Amino acid sequence: MTVSPLNFPVYLGLFLAQWLAVACNAFLDIQYGSFAREMLFWAVVFGGTSIIGWRQSQRATAAGKIWQKAVLFIGLLLFVLVFMPIWGMPRAGLYLLAMLQASYNCITASRREMNLGLLVSLAIVLFAASHYRADWTMLFYLAPYIVTVVFCLVAEQIQRRGADLRRLSLGRPSSQGQGAAILAATAAIVLIGGGLYLITPQLNWPYLEWRFGQVRVQPTYV
C-alpha cells in the first residue's frame, strides 16, 4: 500500500495540540507571570519544527534529520541550564519530553509519527490534569486541546481518503471541499462527544460517599 504524505491541516492540528498541551502545564504557574513568555517560546519551538516536518515529502530527508539533532541538543542544554534550575523534577522532565517531541516533529512525515506526537501531547495533558493546582479553569485550554486532536485525526483520515480516490482515478477532491469536510466532521464529532458526556452520569467520590457511605475497614482482633 502506498503511503500518502501528510498535508498542511494535519501539521496545523498537530502543532496546536502540542502547544495547548504545554499550555495546560504552563497554566499551573500562571500566577508567577511567566505564562506569556512560555507560550511564545513553545509556539516558536513547535511551530518551527512542525514547518520543518511539513516540508518533508513522505519520508524524512537529510535536512530534517540534521534539524532533529540540533533541536535535541538544544533541548538537552535547556534541560540542564533552564528547566532543572527553575522547575526541578518532574516538571523539567516533562519539558524535556516536549523538546524531544519537538525534535521528532522535524522528521514527522507519516501517520505513525503523527500518532506518536498526539500520544506525547496526551501524556503532557494528563500530567497537568493530575496536578494538585489544576482546577476547572484549565478547561479553557483543555477543551481546545480536545478539539485540535479531533481536527488532526479527521484531517489525516480525509486527506488519506482523498489520496486513495486520486490513486484509483475516481476523482480529485478539491482543497476547499476537503477543508469543509474536515471542519464539518470535527464539529460533528465534538458535538456528539460533548452531548454524550453531558447526558452520561458522572461518578465521583463525594457522590459515592453520599450514596453508599464511606468505606470502613473492620478491625480484626487476635
PyMOL commands that place a pseudoatom at each C-alpha (Angstrom):
pseudoatom trace, name=CA, resn=MET, resi=1, chain=A, elem=C, hetatm=0, pos=[0.000, 0.000, 0.000]
pseudoatom trace, name=CA, resn=THR, resi=2, chain=A, elem=C, hetatm=0, pos=[1.304, 3.447, -0.938]
pseudoatom trace, name=CA, resn=VAL, resi=3, chain=A, elem=C, hetatm=0, pos=[1.656, 5.827, 1.986]
pseudoatom trace, name=CA, resn=SER, resi=4, chain=A, elem=C, hetatm=0, pos=[0.375, 9.311, 1.226]
pseudoatom trace, name=CA, resn=PRO, resi=5, chain=A, elem=C, hetatm=0, pos=[2.249, 12.298, 2.691]
pseudoatom trace, name=CA, resn=LEU, resi=6, chain=A, elem=C, hetatm=0, pos=[0.585, 14.379, 5.381]
pseudoatom trace, name=CA, resn=ASN, resi=7, chain=A, elem=C, hetatm=0, pos=[-0.944, 17.677, 4.304]
pseudoatom trace, name=CA, resn=PHE, resi=8, chain=A, elem=C, hetatm=0, pos=[-0.892, 21.095, 5.941]
pseudoatom trace, name=CA, resn=PRO, resi=9, chain=A, elem=C, hetatm=0, pos=[-4.096, 20.769, 8.072]
pseudoatom trace, name=CA, resn=VAL, resi=10, chain=A, elem=C, hetatm=0, pos=[-2.617, 17.681, 9.764]
pseudoatom trace, name=CA, resn=TYR, resi=11, chain=A, elem=C, hetatm=0, pos=[0.538, 19.567, 10.749]
pseudoatom trace, name=CA, resn=LEU, resi=12, chain=A, elem=C, hetatm=0, pos=[-1.555, 22.519, 11.890]
pseudoatom trace, name=CA, resn=GLY, resi=13, chain=A, elem=C, hetatm=0, pos=[-3.637, 20.293, 14.162]
pseudoatom trace, name=CA, resn=LEU, resi=14, chain=A, elem=C, hetatm=0, pos=[-0.532, 18.545, 15.483]
pseudoatom trace, name=CA, resn=PHE, resi=15, chain=A, elem=C, hetatm=0, pos=[1.140, 21.869, 16.263]
pseudoatom trace, name=CA, resn=LEU, resi=16, chain=A, elem=C, hetatm=0, pos=[-1.916, 23.232, 18.089]
pseudoatom trace, name=CA, resn=ALA, resi=17, chain=A, elem=C, hetatm=0, pos=[-2.386, 20.002, 20.064]
pseudoatom trace, name=CA, resn=GLN, resi=18, chain=A, elem=C, hetatm=0, pos=[1.206, 20.044, 21.299]
pseudoatom trace, name=CA, resn=TRP, resi=19, chain=A, elem=C, hetatm=0, pos=[1.148, 23.759, 22.032]
pseudoatom trace, name=CA, resn=LEU, resi=20, chain=A, elem=C, hetatm=0, pos=[-2.100, 23.552, 24.004]
pseudoatom trace, name=CA, resn=ALA, resi=21, chain=A, elem=C, hetatm=0, pos=[-0.822, 20.503, 25.898]
pseudoatom trace, name=CA, resn=VAL, resi=22, chain=A, elem=C, hetatm=0, pos=[2.147, 22.531, 27.135]
pseudoatom trace, name=CA, resn=ALA, resi=23, chain=A, elem=C, hetatm=0, pos=[-0.224, 25.450, 27.834]
pseudoatom trace, name=CA, resn=CYS, resi=24, chain=A, elem=C, hetatm=0, pos=[-2.079, 23.250, 30.331]
pseudoatom trace, name=CA, resn=ASN, resi=25, chain=A, elem=C, hetatm=0, pos=[1.193, 22.817, 32.240]
pseudoatom trace, name=CA, resn=ALA, resi=26, chain=A, elem=C, hetatm=0, pos=[2.279, 26.455, 31.984]
pseudoatom trace, name=CA, resn=PHE, resi=27, chain=A, elem=C, hetatm=0, pos=[-1.174, 27.372, 33.326]
pseudoatom trace, name=CA, resn=LEU, resi=28, chain=A, elem=C, hetatm=0, pos=[-0.231, 25.735, 36.633]
pseudoatom trace, name=CA, resn=ASP, resi=29, chain=A, elem=C, hetatm=0, pos=[2.243, 28.591, 37.260]
pseudoatom trace, name=CA, resn=ILE, resi=30, chain=A, elem=C, hetatm=0, pos=[0.201, 31.379, 35.712]
pseudoatom trace, name=CA, resn=GLN, resi=31, chain=A, elem=C, hetatm=0, pos=[0.294, 33.397, 38.943]
pseudoatom trace, name=CA, resn=TYR, resi=32, chain=A, elem=C, hetatm=0, pos=[4.068, 33.879, 38.583]
pseudoatom trace, name=CA, resn=GLY, resi=33, chain=A, elem=C, hetatm=0, pos=[3.679, 35.928, 35.394]
pseudoatom trace, name=CA, resn=SER, resi=34, chain=A, elem=C, hetatm=0, pos=[5.732, 33.736, 33.040]
pseudoatom trace, name=CA, resn=PHE, resi=35, chain=A, elem=C, hetatm=0, pos=[2.800, 32.240, 31.134]
pseudoatom trace, name=CA, resn=ALA, resi=36, chain=A, elem=C, hetatm=0, pos=[3.027, 34.528, 28.082]
pseudoatom trace, name=CA, resn=ARG, resi=37, chain=A, elem=C, hetatm=0, pos=[6.788, 34.047, 27.702]
pseudoatom trace, name=CA, resn=GLU, resi=38, chain=A, elem=C, hetatm=0, pos=[6.460, 30.281, 27.990]
pseudoatom trace, name=CA, resn=MET, resi=39, chain=A, elem=C, hetatm=0, pos=[3.697, 30.178, 25.404]
pseudoatom trace, name=CA, resn=LEU, resi=40, chain=A, elem=C, hetatm=0, pos=[5.706, 32.316, 22.993]
pseudoatom trace, name=CA, resn=PHE, resi=41, chain=A, elem=C, hetatm=0, pos=[8.731, 30.054, 23.417]
pseudoatom trace, name=CA, resn=TRP, resi=42, chain=A, elem=C, hetatm=0, pos=[6.768, 26.853, 22.817]
pseudoatom trace, name=CA, resn=ALA, resi=43, chain=A, elem=C, hetatm=0, pos=[4.901, 28.396, 19.873]
pseudoatom trace, name=CA, resn=VAL, resi=44, chain=A, elem=C, hetatm=0, pos=[8.254, 29.078, 18.200]
pseudoatom trace, name=CA, resn=VAL, resi=45, chain=A, elem=C, hetatm=0, pos=[9.593, 25.604, 19.073]
pseudoatom trace, name=CA, resn=PHE, resi=46, chain=A, elem=C, hetatm=0, pos=[6.569, 23.584, 17.975]
pseudoatom trace, name=CA, resn=GLY, resi=47, chain=A, elem=C, hetatm=0, pos=[5.721, 25.896, 15.080]
pseudoatom trace, name=CA, resn=GLY, resi=48, chain=A, elem=C, hetatm=0, pos=[9.229, 25.878, 13.641]
pseudoatom trace, name=CA, resn=THR, resi=49, chain=A, elem=C, hetatm=0, pos=[9.717, 22.123, 13.945]
pseudoatom trace, name=CA, resn=SER, resi=50, chain=A, elem=C, hetatm=0, pos=[6.244, 21.456, 12.505]
pseudoatom trace, name=CA, resn=ILE, resi=51, chain=A, elem=C, hetatm=0, pos=[7.116, 23.553, 9.448]
pseudoatom trace, name=CA, resn=ILE, resi=52, chain=A, elem=C, hetatm=0, pos=[10.321, 21.548, 9.014]
pseudoatom trace, name=CA, resn=GLY, resi=53, chain=A, elem=C, hetatm=0, pos=[8.298, 18.331, 9.192]
pseudoatom trace, name=CA, resn=TRP, resi=54, chain=A, elem=C, hetatm=0, pos=[5.724, 19.698, 6.740]
pseudoatom trace, name=CA, resn=ARG, resi=55, chain=A, elem=C, hetatm=0, pos=[8.478, 20.280, 4.187]
pseudoatom trace, name=CA, resn=GLN, resi=56, chain=A, elem=C, hetatm=0, pos=[9.405, 16.603, 4.278]
pseudoatom trace, name=CA, resn=SER, resi=57, chain=A, elem=C, hetatm=0, pos=[7.909, 14.705, 1.365]
pseudoatom trace, name=CA, resn=GLN, resi=58, chain=A, elem=C, hetatm=0, pos=[6.511, 11.400, 2.661]
pseudoatom trace, name=CA, resn=ARG, resi=59, chain=A, elem=C, hetatm=0, pos=[9.833, 10.413, 4.234]
pseudoatom trace, name=CA, resn=ALA, resi=60, chain=A, elem=C, hetatm=0, pos=[12.436, 12.105, 6.396]
pseudoatom trace, name=CA, resn=THR, resi=61, chain=A, elem=C, hetatm=0, pos=[15.195, 13.881, 4.496]
pseudoatom trace, name=CA, resn=ALA, resi=62, chain=A, elem=C, hetatm=0, pos=[18.800, 14.531, 5.464]
pseudoatom trace, name=CA, resn=ALA, resi=63, chain=A, elem=C, hetatm=0, pos=[17.953, 18.145, 6.306]
pseudoatom trace, name=CA, resn=GLY, resi=64, chain=A, elem=C, hetatm=0, pos=[15.154, 17.028, 8.601]
pseudoatom trace, name=CA, resn=LYS, resi=65, chain=A, elem=C, hetatm=0, pos=[17.484, 14.675, 10.479]
pseudoatom trace, name=CA, resn=ILE, resi=66, chain=A, elem=C, hetatm=0, pos=[20.035, 17.453, 10.919]
pseudoatom trace, name=CA, resn=TRP, resi=67, chain=A, elem=C, hetatm=0, pos=[17.351, 19.720, 12.380]
pseudoatom trace, name=CA, resn=GLN, resi=68, chain=A, elem=C, hetatm=0, pos=[16.225, 16.882, 14.624]
pseudoatom trace, name=CA, resn=LYS, resi=69, chain=A, elem=C, hetatm=0, pos=[19.698, 16.503, 16.128]
pseudoatom trace, name=CA, resn=ALA, resi=70, chain=A, elem=C, hetatm=0, pos=[20.065, 20.269, 16.545]
pseudoatom trace, name=CA, resn=VAL, resi=71, chain=A, elem=C, hetatm=0, pos=[16.730, 20.634, 18.373]
pseudoatom trace, name=CA, resn=LEU, resi=72, chain=A, elem=C, hetatm=0, pos=[17.563, 17.611, 20.521]
pseudoatom trace, name=CA, resn=PHE, resi=73, chain=A, elem=C, hetatm=0, pos=[20.910, 19.151, 21.507]
pseudoatom trace, name=CA, resn=ILE, resi=74, chain=A, elem=C, hetatm=0, pos=[19.229, 22.477, 22.355]
pseudoatom trace, name=CA, resn=GLY, resi=75, chain=A, elem=C, hetatm=0, pos=[16.626, 20.617, 24.406]
pseudoatom trace, name=CA, resn=LEU, resi=76, chain=A, elem=C, hetatm=0, pos=[19.294, 18.860, 26.472]
pseudoatom trace, name=CA, resn=LEU, resi=77, chain=A, elem=C, hetatm=0, pos=[21.042, 22.184, 27.117]
pseudoatom trace, name=CA, resn=LEU, resi=78, chain=A, elem=C, hetatm=0, pos=[17.778, 23.808, 28.194]
pseudoatom trace, name=CA, resn=PHE, resi=79, chain=A, elem=C, hetatm=0, pos=[17.035, 20.874, 30.471]
pseudoatom trace, name=CA, resn=VAL, resi=80, chain=A, elem=C, hetatm=0, pos=[20.346, 21.304, 32.325]
pseudoatom trace, name=CA, resn=LEU, resi=81, chain=A, elem=C, hetatm=0, pos=[20.607, 25.104, 32.293]
pseudoatom trace, name=CA, resn=VAL, resi=82, chain=A, elem=C, hetatm=0, pos=[16.967, 26.278, 32.469]
pseudoatom trace, name=CA, resn=PHE, resi=83, chain=A, elem=C, hetatm=0, pos=[14.355, 23.610, 33.162]
pseudoatom trace, name=CA, resn=MET, resi=84, chain=A, elem=C, hetatm=0, pos=[16.027, 21.931, 36.139]
pseudoatom trace, name=CA, resn=PRO, resi=85, chain=A, elem=C, hetatm=0, pos=[17.103, 25.134, 37.965]
pseudoatom trace, name=CA, resn=ILE, resi=86, chain=A, elem=C, hetatm=0, pos=[13.678, 26.767, 37.561]
pseudoatom trace, name=CA, resn=TRP, resi=87, chain=A, elem=C, hetatm=0, pos=[11.166, 23.929, 37.906]
pseudoatom trace, name=CA, resn=GLY, resi=88, chain=A, elem=C, hetatm=0, pos=[13.056, 20.841, 39.008]
pseudoatom trace, name=CA, resn=MET, resi=89, chain=A, elem=C, hetatm=0, pos=[11.655, 17.353, 38.586]
pseudoatom trace, name=CA, resn=PRO, resi=90, chain=A, elem=C, hetatm=0, pos=[9.167, 16.170, 37.420]
pseudoatom trace, name=CA, resn=ARG, resi=91, chain=A, elem=C, hetatm=0, pos=[8.224, 19.373, 35.561]
pseudoatom trace, name=CA, resn=ALA, resi=92, chain=A, elem=C, hetatm=0, pos=[11.690, 19.696, 33.995]
pseudoatom trace, name=CA, resn=GLY, resi=93, chain=A, elem=C, hetatm=0, pos=[11.452, 16.107, 32.774]
pseudoatom trace, name=CA, resn=LEU, resi=94, chain=A, elem=C, hetatm=0, pos=[8.103, 16.867, 31.203]
pseudoatom trace, name=CA, resn=TYR, resi=95, chain=A, elem=C, hetatm=0, pos=[9.535, 19.857, 29.325]
pseudoatom trace, name=CA, resn=LEU, resi=96, chain=A, elem=C, hetatm=0, pos=[12.435, 17.677, 28.205]
pseudoatom trace, name=CA, resn=LEU, resi=97, chain=A, elem=C, hetatm=0, pos=[9.846, 15.261, 26.803]
pseudoatom trace, name=CA, resn=ALA, resi=98, chain=A, elem=C, hetatm=0, pos=[8.259, 18.196, 24.974]
pseudoatom trace, name=CA, resn=MET, resi=99, chain=A, elem=C, hetatm=0, pos=[11.634, 19.125, 23.465]
pseudoatom trace, name=CA, resn=LEU, resi=100, chain=A, elem=C, hetatm=0, pos=[12.189, 15.508, 22.415]
pseudoatom trace, name=CA, resn=GLN, resi=101, chain=A, elem=C, hetatm=0, pos=[8.833, 15.588, 20.667]
pseudoatom trace, name=CA, resn=ALA, resi=102, chain=A, elem=C, hetatm=0, pos=[9.734, 18.902, 19.032]
pseudoatom trace, name=CA, resn=SER, resi=103, chain=A, elem=C, hetatm=0, pos=[12.881, 17.286, 17.625]
pseudoatom trace, name=CA, resn=TYR, resi=104, chain=A, elem=C, hetatm=0, pos=[10.770, 14.384, 16.354]
pseudoatom trace, name=CA, resn=ASN, resi=105, chain=A, elem=C, hetatm=0, pos=[8.488, 16.856, 14.585]
pseudoatom trace, name=CA, resn=CYS, resi=106, chain=A, elem=C, hetatm=0, pos=[11.378, 17.588, 12.220]
pseudoatom trace, name=CA, resn=ILE, resi=107, chain=A, elem=C, hetatm=0, pos=[11.079, 14.107, 10.701]
pseudoatom trace, name=CA, resn=THR, resi=108, chain=A, elem=C, hetatm=0, pos=[7.309, 13.682, 11.040]
pseudoatom trace, name=CA, resn=ALA, resi=109, chain=A, elem=C, hetatm=0, pos=[6.172, 12.616, 7.587]
pseudoatom trace, name=CA, resn=SER, resi=110, chain=A, elem=C, hetatm=0, pos=[3.675, 9.783, 8.089]
pseudoatom trace, name=CA, resn=ARG, resi=111, chain=A, elem=C, hetatm=0, pos=[0.665, 8.763, 10.092]
pseudoatom trace, name=CA, resn=ARG, resi=112, chain=A, elem=C, hetatm=0, pos=[2.780, 6.807, 12.581]
pseudoatom trace, name=CA, resn=GLU, resi=113, chain=A, elem=C, hetatm=0, pos=[4.818, 9.857, 13.576]
pseudoatom trace, name=CA, resn=MET, resi=114, chain=A, elem=C, hetatm=0, pos=[1.643, 11.935, 13.802]
pseudoatom trace, name=CA, resn=ASN, resi=115, chain=A, elem=C, hetatm=0, pos=[0.026, 9.449, 16.188]
pseudoatom trace, name=CA, resn=LEU, resi=116, chain=A, elem=C, hetatm=0, pos=[3.152, 9.409, 18.346]
pseudoatom trace, name=CA, resn=GLY, resi=117, chain=A, elem=C, hetatm=0, pos=[3.099, 13.205, 18.537]
pseudoatom trace, name=CA, resn=LEU, resi=118, chain=A, elem=C, hetatm=0, pos=[-0.520, 13.166, 19.671]
pseudoatom trace, name=CA, resn=LEU, resi=119, chain=A, elem=C, hetatm=0, pos=[0.261, 10.453, 22.235]
pseudoatom trace, name=CA, resn=VAL, resi=120, chain=A, elem=C, hetatm=0, pos=[3.070, 12.537, 23.732]
pseudoatom trace, name=CA, resn=SER, resi=121, chain=A, elem=C, hetatm=0, pos=[0.766, 15.560, 23.923]
pseudoatom trace, name=CA, resn=LEU, resi=122, chain=A, elem=C, hetatm=0, pos=[-1.807, 13.412, 25.748]
pseudoatom trace, name=CA, resn=ALA, resi=123, chain=A, elem=C, hetatm=0, pos=[0.817, 12.373, 28.313]
pseudoatom trace, name=CA, resn=ILE, resi=124, chain=A, elem=C, hetatm=0, pos=[1.677, 16.034, 28.892]
pseudoatom trace, name=CA, resn=VAL, resi=125, chain=A, elem=C, hetatm=0, pos=[-2.006, 16.917, 29.357]
pseudoatom trace, name=CA, resn=LEU, resi=126, chain=A, elem=C, hetatm=0, pos=[-2.575, 14.050, 31.796]
pseudoatom trace, name=CA, resn=PHE, resi=127, chain=A, elem=C, hetatm=0, pos=[0.321, 15.280, 33.925]
pseudoatom trace, name=CA, resn=ALA, resi=128, chain=A, elem=C, hetatm=0, pos=[-1.221, 18.756, 34.113]
pseudoatom trace, name=CA, resn=ALA, resi=129, chain=A, elem=C, hetatm=0, pos=[-4.733, 17.457, 34.809]
pseudoatom trace, name=CA, resn=SER, resi=130, chain=A, elem=C, hetatm=0, pos=[-3.498, 15.344, 37.725]
pseudoatom trace, name=CA, resn=HIS, resi=131, chain=A, elem=C, hetatm=0, pos=[-1.591, 18.219, 39.346]
pseudoatom trace, name=CA, resn=TYR, resi=132, chain=A, elem=C, hetatm=0, pos=[-2.898, 19.480, 42.685]
pseudoatom trace, name=CA, resn=ARG, resi=133, chain=A, elem=C, hetatm=0, pos=[-3.145, 23.067, 41.345]
pseudoatom trace, name=CA, resn=ALA, resi=134, chain=A, elem=C, hetatm=0, pos=[-5.341, 22.055, 38.405]
pseudoatom trace, name=CA, resn=ASP, resi=135, chain=A, elem=C, hetatm=0, pos=[-8.953, 23.276, 38.643]
pseudoatom trace, name=CA, resn=TRP, resi=136, chain=A, elem=C, hetatm=0, pos=[-11.934, 23.854, 36.375]
pseudoatom trace, name=CA, resn=THR, resi=137, chain=A, elem=C, hetatm=0, pos=[-10.338, 26.901, 34.708]
pseudoatom trace, name=CA, resn=MET, resi=138, chain=A, elem=C, hetatm=0, pos=[-7.949, 24.548, 32.908]
pseudoatom trace, name=CA, resn=LEU, resi=139, chain=A, elem=C, hetatm=0, pos=[-10.923, 23.713, 30.680]
pseudoatom trace, name=CA, resn=PHE, resi=140, chain=A, elem=C, hetatm=0, pos=[-10.162, 26.923, 28.757]
pseudoatom trace, name=CA, resn=TYR, resi=141, chain=A, elem=C, hetatm=0, pos=[-7.057, 25.121, 27.455]
pseudoatom trace, name=CA, resn=LEU, resi=142, chain=A, elem=C, hetatm=0, pos=[-8.180, 21.514, 27.755]
pseudoatom trace, name=CA, resn=ALA, resi=143, chain=A, elem=C, hetatm=0, pos=[-11.334, 21.916, 25.643]
pseudoatom trace, name=CA, resn=PRO, resi=144, chain=A, elem=C, hetatm=0, pos=[-9.470, 23.478, 22.658]
pseudoatom trace, name=CA, resn=TYR, resi=145, chain=A, elem=C, hetatm=0, pos=[-6.868, 20.724, 23.010]
pseudoatom trace, name=CA, resn=ILE, resi=146, chain=A, elem=C, hetatm=0, pos=[-9.540, 18.064, 22.551]
pseudoatom trace, name=CA, resn=VAL, resi=147, chain=A, elem=C, hetatm=0, pos=[-10.917, 19.890, 19.514]
pseudoatom trace, name=CA, resn=THR, resi=148, chain=A, elem=C, hetatm=0, pos=[-7.481, 20.157, 17.890]
pseudoatom trace, name=CA, resn=VAL, resi=149, chain=A, elem=C, hetatm=0, pos=[-6.748, 16.452, 18.462]
pseudoatom trace, name=CA, resn=VAL, resi=150, chain=A, elem=C, hetatm=0, pos=[-10.025, 15.539, 16.769]
pseudoatom trace, name=CA, resn=PHE, resi=151, chain=A, elem=C, hetatm=0, pos=[-9.263, 18.030, 13.982]
pseudoatom trace, name=CA, resn=CYS, resi=152, chain=A, elem=C, hetatm=0, pos=[-5.831, 16.462, 13.399]
pseudoatom trace, name=CA, resn=LEU, resi=153, chain=A, elem=C, hetatm=0, pos=[-7.170, 12.901, 13.267]
pseudoatom trace, name=CA, resn=VAL, resi=154, chain=A, elem=C, hetatm=0, pos=[-10.068, 13.855, 10.990]
pseudoatom trace, name=CA, resn=ALA, resi=155, chain=A, elem=C, hetatm=0, pos=[-7.782, 15.837, 8.675]
pseudoatom trace, name=CA, resn=GLU, resi=156, chain=A, elem=C, hetatm=0, pos=[-5.466, 12.853, 8.280]
pseudoatom trace, name=CA, resn=GLN, resi=157, chain=A, elem=C, hetatm=0, pos=[-8.337, 10.489, 7.540]
pseudoatom trace, name=CA, resn=ILE, resi=158, chain=A, elem=C, hetatm=0, pos=[-9.946, 12.778, 4.952]
pseudoatom trace, name=CA, resn=GLN, resi=159, chain=A, elem=C, hetatm=0, pos=[-6.591, 13.512, 3.328]
pseudoatom trace, name=CA, resn=ARG, resi=160, chain=A, elem=C, hetatm=0, pos=[-5.836, 9.766, 3.086]
pseudoatom trace, name=CA, resn=ARG, resi=161, chain=A, elem=C, hetatm=0, pos=[-9.244, 9.006, 1.579]
pseudoatom trace, name=CA, resn=GLY, resi=162, chain=A, elem=C, hetatm=0, pos=[-8.761, 11.793, -0.956]
pseudoatom trace, name=CA, resn=ALA, resi=163, chain=A, elem=C, hetatm=0, pos=[-5.363, 10.366, -1.896]
pseudoatom trace, name=CA, resn=ASP, resi=164, chain=A, elem=C, hetatm=0, pos=[-6.969, 6.941, -2.380]
pseudoatom trace, name=CA, resn=LEU, resi=165, chain=A, elem=C, hetatm=0, pos=[-9.568, 8.438, -4.719]
pseudoatom trace, name=CA, resn=ARG, resi=166, chain=A, elem=C, hetatm=0, pos=[-6.886, 10.127, -6.810]
pseudoatom trace, name=CA, resn=ARG, resi=167, chain=A, elem=C, hetatm=0, pos=[-4.817, 6.943, -6.897]
pseudoatom trace, name=CA, resn=LEU, resi=168, chain=A, elem=C, hetatm=0, pos=[-7.783, 4.918, -8.187]
pseudoatom trace, name=CA, resn=SER, resi=169, chain=A, elem=C, hetatm=0, pos=[-8.734, 7.666, -10.671]
pseudoatom trace, name=CA, resn=LEU, resi=170, chain=A, elem=C, hetatm=0, pos=[-12.158, 8.039, -9.034]
pseudoatom trace, name=CA, resn=GLY, resi=171, chain=A, elem=C, hetatm=0, pos=[-11.935, 11.794, -8.605]
pseudoatom trace, name=CA, resn=ARG, resi=172, chain=A, elem=C, hetatm=0, pos=[-9.773, 14.664, -7.438]
pseudoatom trace, name=CA, resn=PRO, resi=173, chain=A, elem=C, hetatm=0, pos=[-11.208, 16.230, -4.253]
pseudoatom trace, name=CA, resn=SER, resi=174, chain=A, elem=C, hetatm=0, pos=[-10.577, 19.964, -4.083]
pseudoatom trace, name=CA, resn=SER, resi=175, chain=A, elem=C, hetatm=0, pos=[-8.730, 21.524, -1.156]
pseudoatom trace, name=CA, resn=GLN, resi=176, chain=A, elem=C, hetatm=0, pos=[-11.785, 23.680, -0.374]
pseudoatom trace, name=CA, resn=GLY, resi=177, chain=A, elem=C, hetatm=0, pos=[-14.015, 20.604, -0.268]
pseudoatom trace, name=CA, resn=GLN, resi=178, chain=A, elem=C, hetatm=0, pos=[-11.593, 18.745, 1.961]
pseudoatom trace, name=CA, resn=GLY, resi=179, chain=A, elem=C, hetatm=0, pos=[-11.315, 21.742, 4.281]
pseudoatom trace, name=CA, resn=ALA, resi=180, chain=A, elem=C, hetatm=0, pos=[-15.091, 21.987, 4.602]
pseudoatom trace, name=CA, resn=ALA, resi=181, chain=A, elem=C, hetatm=0, pos=[-15.319, 18.239, 5.242]
pseudoatom trace, name=CA, resn=ILE, resi=182, chain=A, elem=C, hetatm=0, pos=[-12.637, 18.434, 7.951]
pseudoatom trace, name=CA, resn=LEU, resi=183, chain=A, elem=C, hetatm=0, pos=[-14.400, 21.270, 9.771]
pseudoatom trace, name=CA, resn=ALA, resi=184, chain=A, elem=C, hetatm=0, pos=[-17.825, 19.633, 9.469]
pseudoatom trace, name=CA, resn=ALA, resi=185, chain=A, elem=C, hetatm=0, pos=[-16.600, 16.237, 10.689]
pseudoatom trace, name=CA, resn=THR, resi=186, chain=A, elem=C, hetatm=0, pos=[-14.657, 17.797, 13.561]
pseudoatom trace, name=CA, resn=ALA, resi=187, chain=A, elem=C, hetatm=0, pos=[-17.680, 19.816, 14.684]
pseudoatom trace, name=CA, resn=ALA, resi=188, chain=A, elem=C, hetatm=0, pos=[-19.971, 16.777, 14.469]
pseudoatom trace, name=CA, resn=ILE, resi=189, chain=A, elem=C, hetatm=0, pos=[-17.628, 14.538, 16.483]
pseudoatom trace, name=CA, resn=VAL, resi=190, chain=A, elem=C, hetatm=0, pos=[-17.053, 17.185, 19.169]
pseudoatom trace, name=CA, resn=LEU, resi=191, chain=A, elem=C, hetatm=0, pos=[-20.768, 17.926, 19.489]
pseudoatom trace, name=CA, resn=ILE, resi=192, chain=A, elem=C, hetatm=0, pos=[-21.718, 14.252, 19.682]
pseudoatom trace, name=CA, resn=GLY, resi=193, chain=A, elem=C, hetatm=0, pos=[-18.965, 13.523, 22.191]
pseudoatom trace, name=CA, resn=GLY, resi=194, chain=A, elem=C, hetatm=0, pos=[-19.887, 16.557, 24.289]
pseudoatom trace, name=CA, resn=GLY, resi=195, chain=A, elem=C, hetatm=0, pos=[-23.556, 15.598, 24.225]
pseudoatom trace, name=CA, resn=LEU, resi=196, chain=A, elem=C, hetatm=0, pos=[-22.809, 12.052, 25.351]
pseudoatom trace, name=CA, resn=TYR, resi=197, chain=A, elem=C, hetatm=0, pos=[-20.638, 13.401, 28.146]
pseudoatom trace, name=CA, resn=LEU, resi=198, chain=A, elem=C, hetatm=0, pos=[-23.394, 15.713, 29.375]
pseudoatom trace, name=CA, resn=ILE, resi=199, chain=A, elem=C, hetatm=0, pos=[-26.088, 13.026, 29.452]
pseudoatom trace, name=CA, resn=THR, resi=200, chain=A, elem=C, hetatm=0, pos=[-23.842, 10.345, 30.984]
pseudoatom trace, name=CA, resn=PRO, resi=201, chain=A, elem=C, hetatm=0, pos=[-23.917, 10.239, 34.811]
pseudoatom trace, name=CA, resn=GLN, resi=202, chain=A, elem=C, hetatm=0, pos=[-20.554, 11.357, 36.190]
pseudoatom trace, name=CA, resn=LEU, resi=203, chain=A, elem=C, hetatm=0, pos=[-19.499, 9.366, 39.251]
pseudoatom trace, name=CA, resn=ASN, resi=204, chain=A, elem=C, hetatm=0, pos=[-17.130, 10.899, 41.788]
pseudoatom trace, name=CA, resn=TRP, resi=205, chain=A, elem=C, hetatm=0, pos=[-16.056, 10.208, 45.353]
pseudoatom trace, name=CA, resn=PRO, resi=206, chain=A, elem=C, hetatm=0, pos=[-18.425, 12.710, 47.046]
pseudoatom trace, name=CA, resn=TYR, resi=207, chain=A, elem=C, hetatm=0, pos=[-21.391, 11.140, 45.209]
pseudoatom trace, name=CA, resn=LEU, resi=208, chain=A, elem=C, hetatm=0, pos=[-20.315, 7.602, 46.090]
pseudoatom trace, name=CA, resn=GLU, resi=209, chain=A, elem=C, hetatm=0, pos=[-19.822, 8.545, 49.754]
pseudoatom trace, name=CA, resn=TRP, resi=210, chain=A, elem=C, hetatm=0, pos=[-23.249, 10.204, 49.839]
pseudoatom trace, name=CA, resn=ARG, resi=211, chain=A, elem=C, hetatm=0, pos=[-24.904, 7.268, 48.107]
pseudoatom trace, name=CA, resn=PHE, resi=212, chain=A, elem=C, hetatm=0, pos=[-23.200, 4.342, 49.804]
pseudoatom trace, name=CA, resn=GLY, resi=213, chain=A, elem=C, hetatm=0, pos=[-21.336, 5.842, 52.756]
pseudoatom trace, name=CA, resn=GLN, resi=214, chain=A, elem=C, hetatm=0, pos=[-17.646, 5.834, 53.485]
pseudoatom trace, name=CA, resn=VAL, resi=215, chain=A, elem=C, hetatm=0, pos=[-15.685, 2.629, 53.242]
pseudoatom trace, name=CA, resn=ARG, resi=216, chain=A, elem=C, hetatm=0, pos=[-14.646, 1.444, 56.681]
pseudoatom trace, name=CA, resn=VAL, resi=217, chain=A, elem=C, hetatm=0, pos=[-12.059, -1.167, 57.499]
pseudoatom trace, name=CA, resn=GLN, resi=218, chain=A, elem=C, hetatm=0, pos=[-13.257, -3.508, 60.212]
pseudoatom trace, name=CA, resn=PRO, resi=219, chain=A, elem=C, hetatm=0, pos=[-10.578, -4.074, 62.873]
pseudoatom trace, name=CA, resn=THR, resi=220, chain=A, elem=C, hetatm=0, pos=[-9.513, -7.624, 63.466]
pseudoatom trace, name=CA, resn=TYR, resi=221, chain=A, elem=C, hetatm=0, pos=[-8.789, -8.975, 66.905]
pseudoatom trace, name=CA, resn=VAL, resi=222, chain=A, elem=C, hetatm=0, pos=[-6.371, -11.762, 67.552]
for i in range(1, 222): cmd.bond("trace and resi %d" % i, "trace and resi %d" % (i + 1))
show_as sticks, trace
zoom trace
